[in-house]
Amino acid sequence: MWILLIGVMLVSLLVSSQLKGRLRKYAQMPLSSGLSGKEVAEKMLRENGIYDVQVVSVEGHLTDHYDPTKKTVNLSPEIYSGQSIAAAAVAAHECGHAVQHATAYSWLGFRSAMVPIVKFGGTIVPWVLIGGIIMIKTMPWLLLAGIILFAATTLFSFVTLPVEFDASKRALAWLEKTNVTTPQEHPKAKDGLRWAAMTYVVAAISSLATLLYYVSVYSNRR
């Protein structure tokens, strides 16, 4: 189990490093259309008939996300103002989530419904698991409760996968159809989003491996 956990951790570091390297590389490649990330996002929203979503800039690096509660596409400064292949790809991907929301994409609805549960569990799960391991002999039910709560987090990470892959699929199809990315630029945008998606795959596998570790501790408590 420890070998599995360490292996997943190393793969996670590798994927994260590859993603940062790819985005850094494609951020230095100007987009032929000259559009900024903000302009790409606004164009994609309009062409999908979405007029009630705002595109805003948020602080931080790799902080790009779509907020369905506020209906905002939040882009980090380098994506918001950038006129690169990376900026176009990331901006379109986040708008892909807005399109999912507008079309009532079922997996996004399922994930959104799980957010309050995962947020609540995230605040107490670490303490419940630690307490459960410390008192494994006298209060095994405490560890079991932690495992059940952590299982919700693991499920959330797997539900996230189709949401992220679908958003990238929508983004790439739109970028290609509208010629926002040229035939030479499109493979690079696709490569950047593929590595971004891989971070979610690794996160899901890591969560599952951690869950299995706690299950093994509970199973071997005697």
C-alpha positions in Angstrom: 0.0 0.0 0.0 2.8 2.4 0.8 4.5 1.6 -2.5 1.2 2.5 -4.2 0.9 5.8 -2.3 4.5 6.8 -3.1 4.1 5.8 -6.7 0.9 7.9 -7.1 2.7 10.8 -5.4 5.6 10.6 -7.8 3.3 10.4 -10.8 1.3 13.4 -9.5 4.5 15.4 -9.3 5.5 14.4 -12.8 2.1 15.3 -14.3 2.1 18.7 -12.4 5.6 19.4 -13.7 4.6 18.5 -17.3 1.5 20.7 -17.1 3.3 23.7 -15.8 6.0 23.2 -18.5 3.5 22.9 -21.3 1.5 25.9 -20.2 4.6 28.0 -19.8 5.7 26.9 -23.3 2.4 27.6 -25.0 2.0 30.9 -23.0 5.0 32.2 -25.0 3.4 31.3 -28.3 1.3 34.2 -29.6 -2.2 33.4 -30.9 -2.5 34.3 -34.6 -6.0 35.8 -34.1 -4.5 38.2 -31.5 -7.4 37.6 -29.1 -6.8 37.8 -25.4 -8.1 35.1 -23.0 -10.9 37.5 -22.0 -11.9 38.1 -25.6 -11.8 34.4 -26.4 -14.1 33.7 -23.4 -16.6 36.4 -24.3 -16.7 35.3 -27.9 -17.3 31.6 -27.0 -20.0 32.6 -24.5 -21.8 34.8 -27.1 -21.6 32.2 -29.8 -23.2 29.7 -27.5 -26.0 32.0 -26.7 -24.9 32.8 -23.1 -25.3 36.4 -22.1 -25.7 36.2 -18.3 -22.1 35.1 -17.5 -19.3 37.6 -16.8 -15.7 37.1 -17.6 -13.6 38.4 -14.7 -9.9 38.4 -13.6 -8.9 36.8 -10.3 -5.6 36.8 -8.5 -3.2 33.9 -8.4 -1.6 31.4 -10.8 -3.7 28.5 -12.3 -6.7 29.9 -10.4 -8.9 29.7 -13.5 -12.4 28.3 -12.9 -16.1 28.7 -13.6 -18.4 29.6 -10.7 -21.9 28.4 -11.4 -23.4 30.2 -8.3 -22.1 33.6 -9.4 -22.2 32.8 -13.1 -18.6 34.1 -13.7 -15.7 32.7 -15.7 -12.8 33.5 -13.5 -9.4 33.8 -15.3 -6.0 34.3 -13.7 -4.2 37.5 -14.9 -1.9 35.7 -17.4 -4.9 34.0 -19.0 -7.3 37.0 -18.8 -4.8 39.4 -20.6 -2.7 36.8 -22.4 -2.8 36.6 -26.2 -1.3 33.1 -26.4 -2.3 29.6 -27.3 -2.4 28.7 -23.6 -4.6 31.7 -22.8 -7.1 30.7 -25.5 -7.2 27.0 -24.5 -7.7 27.7 -20.8 -10.3 30.4 -21.3 -12.3 28.2 -23.7 -12.1 25.3 -21.3 -13.6 27.4 -18.5 -16.3 28.6 -20.9 -16.9 24.9 -21.6 -18.2 24.6 -18.0 -20.5 27.6 -18.6 -21.9 25.8 -21.6 -22.4 22.7 -19.5 -24.3 24.8 -17.0 -26.5 26.4 -19.6 -27.3 23.1 -21.2 -27.9 21.3 -17.8 -25.1 18.8 -18.3 -26.0 16.0 -15.9 -22.5 15.3 -14.6 -22.0 19.0 -13.7 -25.3 19.0 -11.9 -24.3 15.9 -9.9 -20.9 17.4 -9.0 -22.5 20.7 -8.0 -24.9 18.9 -5.7 -22.0 17.1 -4.0 -20.0 20.4 -3.3 -21.7 21.2 0.1 -21.1 17.6 1.3 -17.5 17.6 0.2 -16.8 21.0 1.8 -18.3 20.0 5.1 -16.4 16.7 5.0 -13.2 18.4 4.1 -13.2 20.4 7.3 -13.6 17.4 9.7 -12.3 14.4 7.8 -8.6 14.8 8.6 -9.4 15.1 12.3 -11.8 12.1 12.3 -9.3 9.9 10.5 -6.4 10.9 12.8 -8.6 10.3 15.9 -9.9 7.0 14.4 -6.3 5.7 13.9 -5.2 6.8 17.4 -8.3 5.2 19.0 -8.5 2.2 16.6 -8.6 -0.3 19.4 -11.3 1.3 21.6 -13.4 3.3 19.0 -13.0 1.6 15.6 -16.3 3.2 14.5 -14.6 6.6 14.5 -12.2 5.5 11.8 -15.1 3.9 9.9 -17.0 7.2 10.0 -13.9 9.0 8.6 -13.6 6.4 5.8 -17.2 7.0 4.8 -16.8 10.7 4.8 -13.5 10.4 2.8 -15.2 8.1 0.3 -17.5 11.0 -0.6 -14.4 13.0 -1.5 -13.1 10.2 -3.6 -16.4 9.9 -5.4 -16.4 13.6 -6.0 -12.9 13.4 -7.6 -14.1 10.7 -10.0 -17.3 12.6 -10.8 -15.1 15.5 -11.7 -13.4 13.6 -14.5 -16.3 13.5 -17.1 -17.0 17.1 -16.3 -13.4 18.2 -17.0 -13.0 16.0 -20.1 -16.3 17.2 -21.6 -15.4 20.9 -21.0 -12.1 20.4 -22.9 -13.9 18.6 -25.7 -16.4 21.4 -26.1 -13.6 24.0 -25.9 -11.4 22.3 -28.5 -14.3 21.7 -30.9 -15.3 25.4 -30.7 -11.7 26.7 -31.1 -11.3 24.6 -34.2 -14.7 25.4 -35.7 -14.3 29.1 -35.3 -10.6 29.2 -36.3 -9.6 30.9 -33.1 -6.7 28.5 -33.2 -5.2 27.7 -36.6 -4.4 24.2 -37.8 -0.9 24.7 -36.6 -1.9 26.1 -33.2 -4.8 23.6 -32.4 -2.6 20.6 -31.6 -0.8 22.7 -29.0 -4.0 23.8 -27.4 -5.2 20.2 -27.3 -1.9 19.1 -25.8 -2.1 21.7 -23.0 -5.7 20.7 -22.1 -4.8 17.0 -22.2 -2.1 17.5 -19.5 -4.5 19.7 -17.5 -7.0 16.8 -17.6 -4.3 14.4 -16.5 -4.0 16.3 -13.2 -7.6 15.4 -12.4 -7.0 11.7 -13.3 -4.0 11.6 -11.0 -5.9 13.4 -8.2 -8.8 10.8 -8.4 -6.3 7.8 -8.4 -4.5 9.4 -5.4 -7.7 9.8 -3.5 -8.7 6.2 -4.2 -5.3 5.0 -3.1 -5.6 7.0 0.2 -9.1 5.6 0.8 -7.8 2.0 0.3 -5.0 2.7 2.8 -7.5 3.7 5.5 -9.8 0.8 4.6 -6.8 -1.6 5.1 -6.0 0.0 8.4 -9.6 -0.5 9.5 -9.7 -4.1 8.2 -6.4 -5.0 10.1 -7.4 -3.3 13.3 -7.3 -6.6 15.2 
